[in-house]
Amino acid sequence: MSRVADAMNFPENMEKFMFPSRSQDSHESENKGFGSIPADILDTPKEFIFYIDVPGLSKSDIQVAVEDENTLVIRSGGKRKREEVEEEGCKYIRLERKPPQKLMRKFRLPENANVSAITARCENGVLTVVVEKLPPPPKPKTVEVAIA
């Protein structure tokens, strides 16, 4: 790809820099035995919003935490259960929906993420994590001083 094309893909490249998945870098051995959770990340003027599909899991099955001061970690023990067959003589004839395995995903948050202001909710199989942004630092003020 040419340099011009690379520049045109700046937002995508920036996202990979700001929100790399730790499961794809040097921590891959740490995630051994865990499934990957696909995620969409929305960057708004006031916050970062993570949308993560967690079908069949309740909010009590999911853990959201910040580790190492700037790493958002999402874990699940994969506890979705099959519907129990109570009637005698009933049995499954096809089992295609596998219960989720243990899931974990890590995201390195950018410097302007306010790790003290993170909220999460799980609704209809989608986990939404909102990370507020810190206000931008004040711009240095230049004052002209007249020399007498």
N, C-alpha and C positions, 0 to 999 in steps of 0.2 A: 504494500500500500504506500502511496506517495506521502510526502510530508504534508501536502495540502489536504489530502483526504484524512490524515491523522488529526490535523487541526480541526477539521470539520466535525470529527467525532469527539471533540473535547469533553462534552458532558458525560458521555459513556466512559471515557478514559478517566475522568475525574472521579466518577463513582467508584471505579475499581480501586483507585488510590485511597479514597476516603473510607469506603466500606468494604474492604476485602474480606472475604470469608476466611476465617482462621482455619477452617477445615481444608482449605486449598493451599495453605502455605506450610511452613515448617512444623506446624502442630498436628499434622495429619496422623501421626502415631497416637496422639492424645485422643483422637476421635475414633479409634479403631473399635468396631462393634456398634457404632452409632450410625443411624441413617441421617441423610442430609434433609434439611427442611428448606424447600424453595421459598424465597422471599421477594417481595416488591418493596422498594424504598422510595418514598416521596419526599423531596426536599422542598419545603415551603419557606416563605420568608421568616416565619416564627418558630418552626419546628421541623424535625425529621419524623416521618411516620413510616413504620415497618408494618407490612401486611404479610402474615404468614399463615398458610393453610394447615390446620390441625384437625382434620375430620375425625369425628368419633371421640375426641378427647374433651374432657371438661376442664374448667379452669383449675380445679384442684390437682389435675394431672400434669400441669405445666408450671415450670419455674422460670421466672425472668429475674436476672440479677446483673449487677455491674461488678466486674472483677478487674484487678490491676488498674484501677482509677478511670479507665476509658474503654473497657471492653464489655459490650453488651452480650450477655450469654443467655440463650434460650434453651431449656432442656425439657425433656419429657421422658417418663418411664415407660411409655407405651402400654397403657393398661386397658385399652378398649376391650370390652368383653363381647362375646357372641351372645345373641339372644338364646336363652335357655329353652330347650324343648321339654315341656312338662307332660305332655300327653304320651302315654305308652304307645309304642309302635311308630312314633314319628322319628325321622332322621333326616339329616341334611343329605341331599343328593348332589349338591354342588357347593363348594366353598371357594369363591374367588376373592372375596374381600379379606385380605390378610390383616390381622391385627397389627398396628404399627409397632415397629421395633423401637428401641430406645433412640430418641432423637436429640441432637444437639447442634446448635449453630452459634458461632461467635462473630461479632462485628466490632471492628475497631472504630470507635466514635471519633469524629473530628474534634479539634480543640474548642470549637464554639458550642459543643454540646453541654447542656446543663445536666450532669448526671444526678443532681439532687432533685430534678423535676422530671421524673419519668413515670408515665402511667401506662397501664395495660388493661385490655379487656378482651374476653373471648366470647364471641357471639356467632352462632350459626357455622361453626367449624372454622372460623377465621380469628386468629389472634392479631390484635392491633396494638402495637406498642408506639407510644408517642414520646419523643425525646425533645423537650423544649430547647431552644437555642439561647445562649447567653447573649445579652445585648452587646452590640459592637463597642469596642473600647472608644472612649472619647478621643476625638482628633486633637492633636497638640495645637494649641493656640499660639500664634505668633503675634507678638506685640512689638510694634516699631517704637524705639526709644530715640528721641531726638538728642543729639549730642550738642551740648552748649559750648 
